[in-house]
Amino acid sequence: MADVRSNKVLKACVLSFRAQSIRQSNKLHESFTLDNYPEFYTGEDPHDKD
């Protein structure tokens, strides 16, 4: 019985950790915007102006 309980706790920990990392990667994606990196979307490097 103790094994089953600890297994459930372990699963809950893994799930919450996974949710946390998903949330973090979403935040990372939000900061990775068009304004910061327009060359990825236009194919041009804005720092490469002559």
Secondary structure, DSSP 8 states (H G I E B T S, - for coil): -HHHHHHHHHHHHHHHHHHHHHHHHHHHHHHS-TTT-THHHHS--TT---
